[in-house]
Amino acid sequence: MNKLIHGGTLVLIGGGGILIFIFSLMFIFSKKDIPVVTNDYYAEEQKFNDLQLARQRGDALGPQFSVEKQDEKIIMTIPAELSLLLREGYIYVYDVASSLGDLKTALHPNTSGIYQISVPTNHRNLVVKCFFTVNHQSYFKEIKI
């Protein structure tokens, strides 16, 4: 009885238990299929590259493409000449604290280039994503307000 409780025996039993645990995890995870690459990798990469290019175009407009919050409104300004030729555009407003406050508004051509979206005053941490397309060129800007 004394030899079963000996410290060396307990270390061997504990080490064996750890090895069994590690090998059982390896067996379980080797049976689970974890997709690392999508089936259509090229299309996914192309979407990402298009977004990066749209972000560069949006940054190139500088202060002409701006987004700011004033009281209960988010105001987006784009150059008027681009606004007139607007083919497609959206303003997405994400509330970081709650997805219930998320908003999406479509943009339509106008002469001023100024777009407004109303948000309740209790929204404090917002992420605004603006996307629009003019003459097959996309523009994108993301701002945390």
C-alpha positions as CSV (number, residue, x, y, z in Angstrom):
1,M,0.0,0.0,0.0
2,N,2.8,2.4,0.8
3,K,4.4,1.9,-2.7
4,L,1.2,3.0,-4.5
5,I,1.1,6.3,-2.8
6,H,4.8,7.0,-3.3
7,G,5.6,10.4,-5.0
8,G,7.2,8.8,-8.1
9,T,4.2,6.6,-8.7
10,L,1.9,9.7,-8.5
11,V,4.1,11.6,-11.0
12,L,4.0,8.6,-13.5
13,I,0.2,8.4,-13.1
14,G,-0.2,12.1,-13.6
15,G,2.1,12.2,-16.6
16,G,0.3,9.3,-18.2
17,G,-3.0,11.1,-17.6
18,I,-1.7,14.2,-19.3
19,L,-0.4,12.2,-22.3
20,I,-3.8,10.4,-22.6
21,F,-5.5,13.8,-22.5
22,I,-3.2,15.4,-25.1
23,F,-3.5,12.4,-27.5
24,S,-7.3,12.3,-27.1
25,L,-7.5,16.1,-28.0
26,M,-5.3,15.4,-31.0
27,F,-7.5,12.6,-32.2
28,I,-10.7,14.7,-31.7
29,F,-9.3,17.7,-33.5
30,S,-7.9,15.7,-36.4
31,K,-11.4,14.3,-37.1
32,K,-12.9,17.8,-37.2
33,D,-12.9,19.5,-40.6
34,I,-11.8,23.2,-40.3
35,P,-11.9,25.0,-43.6
36,V,-9.0,27.3,-43.9
37,V,-9.5,28.4,-47.5
38,T,-12.8,29.1,-49.1
39,N,-13.9,27.3,-52.2
40,D,-13.8,30.4,-54.3
41,Y,-10.6,32.0,-53.0
42,Y,-10.1,34.2,-56.1
43,A,-13.5,35.8,-55.8
44,E,-13.0,36.5,-52.1
45,E,-9.6,38.0,-52.8
46,Q,-11.0,40.2,-55.6
47,K,-13.7,41.6,-53.3
48,F,-11.1,42.4,-50.7
49,N,-8.8,44.1,-53.3
50,D,-11.8,46.1,-54.7
51,L,-12.6,47.3,-51.1
52,Q,-8.9,48.4,-50.6
53,L,-9.0,50.2,-53.9
54,A,-12.3,51.9,-53.0
55,R,-10.7,52.9,-49.6
56,Q,-7.7,54.5,-51.4
57,R,-10.1,56.4,-53.8
58,G,-12.1,57.6,-50.8
59,D,-8.9,58.8,-49.0
60,A,-7.7,60.5,-52.2
61,L,-10.8,62.8,-52.1
62,G,-9.5,64.2,-48.8
63,P,-11.7,66.6,-47.0
64,Q,-14.2,66.6,-49.9
65,F,-15.4,63.2,-48.7
66,S,-16.2,63.7,-45.0
67,V,-18.5,62.2,-42.4
68,E,-19.4,63.9,-39.1
69,K,-22.0,63.7,-36.4
70,Q,-24.0,66.8,-35.4
71,D,-26.6,66.3,-32.7
72,E,-29.0,63.6,-33.9
73,K,-27.7,63.5,-37.5
74,I,-24.8,62.0,-39.4
75,I,-23.8,64.2,-42.3
76,M,-21.8,62.8,-45.2
77,T,-20.4,65.1,-47.8
78,I,-19.1,64.1,-51.2
79,P,-18.1,66.3,-54.2
80,A,-21.2,67.6,-55.9
81,E,-19.9,66.4,-59.4
82,L,-19.7,62.9,-58.1
83,S,-23.0,63.1,-56.4
84,L,-24.7,63.9,-59.7
85,L,-23.3,60.8,-61.3
86,L,-24.0,58.6,-58.4
87,R,-25.0,55.1,-59.5
88,E,-25.1,53.2,-56.2
89,G,-24.4,54.2,-52.6
90,Y,-25.1,53.3,-49.0
91,I,-24.4,54.7,-45.6
92,Y,-24.1,52.0,-42.9
93,V,-24.3,53.1,-39.3
94,Y,-23.2,50.4,-36.8
95,D,-23.8,50.9,-33.0
96,V,-20.9,49.2,-31.3
97,A,-22.9,48.6,-28.1
98,S,-26.0,47.0,-29.7
99,S,-26.9,45.7,-33.2
100,L,-30.5,46.9,-32.7
101,G,-29.4,50.4,-33.4
102,D,-27.8,49.6,-36.8
103,L,-29.0,51.6,-39.8
104,K,-28.6,51.4,-43.5
105,T,-29.6,54.2,-45.9
106,A,-29.4,54.2,-49.7
107,L,-27.9,57.2,-51.4
108,H,-29.5,58.9,-54.4
109,P,-28.0,61.5,-56.8
110,N,-28.4,65.1,-55.7
111,T,-26.9,68.5,-56.6
112,S,-25.4,69.4,-53.2
113,G,-23.5,66.2,-52.4
114,I,-24.7,66.4,-48.8
115,Y,-26.5,63.4,-47.3
116,Q,-28.0,63.1,-43.8
117,I,-29.1,60.2,-41.7
118,S,-30.9,60.6,-38.4
119,V,-29.6,58.7,-35.3
120,P,-31.0,58.7,-31.8
121,T,-28.9,60.7,-29.3
122,N,-28.3,57.7,-27.0
123,H,-26.0,56.2,-29.7
124,R,-22.5,57.1,-28.5
125,N,-20.0,54.6,-30.1
126,L,-20.8,54.5,-33.8
127,V,-19.0,53.1,-36.8
128,V,-20.1,54.8,-40.0
129,K,-19.2,53.1,-43.3
130,C,-19.9,55.0,-46.5
131,F,-19.8,53.4,-49.9
132,F,-20.7,54.7,-53.3
133,T,-20.0,54.0,-57.0
134,V,-19.6,56.6,-59.8
135,N,-18.6,55.6,-63.4
136,H,-17.8,52.0,-62.3
137,Q,-15.4,53.3,-59.6
138,S,-16.1,52.7,-56.0
139,Y,-15.3,54.9,-53.0
140,F,-15.3,53.8,-49.4
141,K,-14.7,55.5,-46.0
142,E,-15.0,54.1,-42.5
143,I,-15.1,56.4,-39.5
144,K,-15.6,55.8,-35.8
145,I,-17.7,58.5,-34.2
